[in-house]
Amino acid sequence: MAMAVFLRHPLRLGSLLLIPTLLACGGWGLSTEALPPLNLPLPIAQLQEPPLAVEALAQQSIGSLVTIQGQVTHVAPFSVGGLYQLTDDTGSVWVLTTETPPDLETMIRLQGQVQYEQILVEGRDRGERYLQERDRIIRSALDLG
């Protein structure tokens, strides 16, 4: 209904259609080089690559981006963001997120950055790798077969 009202006002629709044309022609003195980079969510195509097995995270370098897929088996929400554990057939990994963690038993695919947290116990390093979530897709929204 709002779209129908909007289309009845050709001046508004025409103005919106004119903006990309002006920008493409260098109108208004704007240059795309001067625009700051946008931090938009990853395109779904980047999450379509085959997921890495959780056990293979040990071979990934710290800071690398990986795509994994699995089921949420534990959740630890914070006042902002939280942690959740993602489990596949090969193991499990903790995922740190700034978003609301997914519900238990949710199947997801995500892209995250490999991180390492050192934990010293009696002078021995018992730390582990975890992922800093970059982007997440709920499995029900995917056609993973």
C-alpha positions as CSV (number, residue, x, y, z in Angstrom):
1,M,0.0,0.0,0.0
2,A,2.8,2.4,0.8
3,M,4.4,1.6,-2.5
4,A,1.2,2.4,-4.3
5,V,1.0,5.8,-2.6
6,F,4.7,6.4,-3.4
7,L,4.2,5.5,-7.1
8,R,1.4,8.1,-7.4
9,H,3.9,10.8,-6.8
10,P,6.1,10.8,-9.9
11,L,8.3,13.6,-8.7
12,R,9.5,11.4,-5.8
13,L,10.0,8.3,-8.0
14,G,11.7,10.4,-10.7
15,S,14.0,11.9,-8.1
16,L,15.1,8.5,-6.9
17,L,15.8,7.3,-10.4
18,L,17.8,10.4,-11.2
19,I,20.2,10.0,-8.2
20,P,22.2,7.0,-9.6
21,T,22.4,8.7,-13.0
22,L,23.9,11.9,-11.5
23,L,26.3,10.0,-9.3
24,A,27.5,7.9,-12.3
25,C,28.1,11.1,-14.3
26,G,29.9,12.7,-11.5
27,G,27.0,14.9,-10.7
28,W,26.9,17.0,-7.5
29,G,30.7,17.0,-7.5
30,L,30.8,13.6,-5.7
31,S,33.4,11.0,-6.5
32,T,33.2,7.3,-5.5
33,E,36.9,7.5,-4.5
34,A,36.0,9.9,-1.7
35,L,33.3,7.7,-0.2
36,P,34.3,5.6,2.9
37,P,34.2,1.8,2.6
38,L,30.9,0.3,3.7
39,N,30.9,-2.5,6.3
40,L,28.0,-4.4,4.8
41,P,27.2,-8.0,5.6
42,L,29.0,-10.6,3.4
43,P,27.2,-11.6,0.3
44,I,25.6,-15.0,0.6
45,A,27.8,-16.2,-2.2
46,Q,30.9,-15.9,0.1
47,L,29.2,-18.3,2.5
48,Q,28.4,-20.8,-0.2
49,E,31.9,-22.2,-0.3
50,P,32.2,-25.7,1.2
51,P,32.5,-25.4,5.0
52,L,35.6,-26.4,6.8
53,A,35.5,-29.2,9.3
54,V,35.9,-28.0,12.9
55,E,38.8,-30.3,13.5
56,A,40.7,-28.5,10.6
57,L,40.6,-25.2,12.5
58,A,43.9,-26.3,14.3
59,Q,45.7,-26.0,11.0
60,Q,44.3,-22.5,10.2
61,S,46.5,-19.5,10.9
62,I,45.3,-17.0,13.5
63,G,43.4,-14.2,11.8
64,S,42.3,-16.3,8.8
65,L,38.7,-16.2,7.7
66,V,37.0,-19.6,7.6
67,T,33.5,-20.9,6.8
68,I,32.1,-23.6,9.1
69,Q,28.7,-25.2,9.6
70,G,27.1,-27.1,12.5
71,Q,24.6,-27.2,15.3
72,V,24.6,-24.9,18.3
73,T,25.1,-27.0,21.4
74,H,25.8,-24.5,24.1
75,V,24.9,-20.8,24.5
76,A,26.3,-18.1,26.9
77,P,24.6,-14.8,26.3
78,F,26.1,-11.5,27.5
79,S,24.4,-8.2,28.0
80,V,25.7,-7.4,24.5
81,G,26.5,-10.4,22.2
82,G,27.7,-13.7,23.6
83,L,29.3,-17.0,23.0
84,Y,27.9,-20.1,21.5
85,Q,29.5,-23.5,20.8
86,L,29.1,-24.9,17.3
87,T,29.4,-28.7,16.8
88,D,29.9,-30.7,13.6
89,D,30.8,-34.4,13.1
90,T,34.5,-33.7,13.8
91,G,34.4,-31.6,16.9
92,S,33.2,-28.3,18.4
93,V,34.4,-24.7,18.6
94,W,33.3,-21.6,20.6
95,V,32.1,-18.6,18.6
96,L,32.2,-15.1,19.9
97,T,29.5,-12.8,18.5
98,T,28.4,-9.2,19.0
99,E,24.9,-10.2,18.0
100,T,22.3,-12.2,19.9
101,P,23.6,-15.8,20.0
102,P,21.4,-18.3,18.1
103,D,19.1,-20.7,19.9
104,L,20.2,-24.1,21.0
105,E,20.1,-26.9,18.4
106,T,19.9,-24.3,15.6
107,M,21.8,-25.4,12.4
108,I,23.9,-22.5,11.1
109,R,26.7,-21.7,8.6
110,L,29.0,-18.9,9.5
111,Q,32.1,-17.1,8.4
112,G,34.5,-16.2,11.2
113,Q,38.0,-15.1,12.0
114,V,40.2,-17.7,13.8
115,Q,41.4,-16.4,17.1
116,Y,43.4,-18.0,20.0
117,E,43.0,-17.4,23.7
118,Q,45.9,-18.5,25.9
119,I,44.9,-20.1,29.2
120,L,47.7,-20.9,31.6
121,V,47.1,-23.8,34.1
122,E,50.1,-24.5,36.4
123,G,52.4,-22.9,33.8
124,R,51.1,-24.9,30.9
125,D,49.2,-23.4,28.0
126,R,45.7,-25.0,27.9
127,G,44.4,-22.3,25.5
128,E,42.2,-23.0,22.5
129,R,41.1,-21.6,19.2
130,Y,37.8,-19.9,18.8
131,L,36.0,-17.9,16.1
132,Q,35.1,-14.3,16.0
133,E,31.8,-14.3,14.1
134,R,31.7,-12.2,10.9
135,D,28.5,-13.3,9.3
136,R,25.9,-16.1,10.0
137,I,23.2,-17.8,8.0
138,I,20.5,-19.9,9.8
139,R,20.4,-23.3,8.1
140,S,16.7,-23.2,7.4
141,A,17.4,-20.2,5.1
142,L,20.0,-22.3,3.2
143,D,19.7,-25.1,0.7
144,L,22.5,-27.3,2.0
145,G,21.1,-30.6,1.0
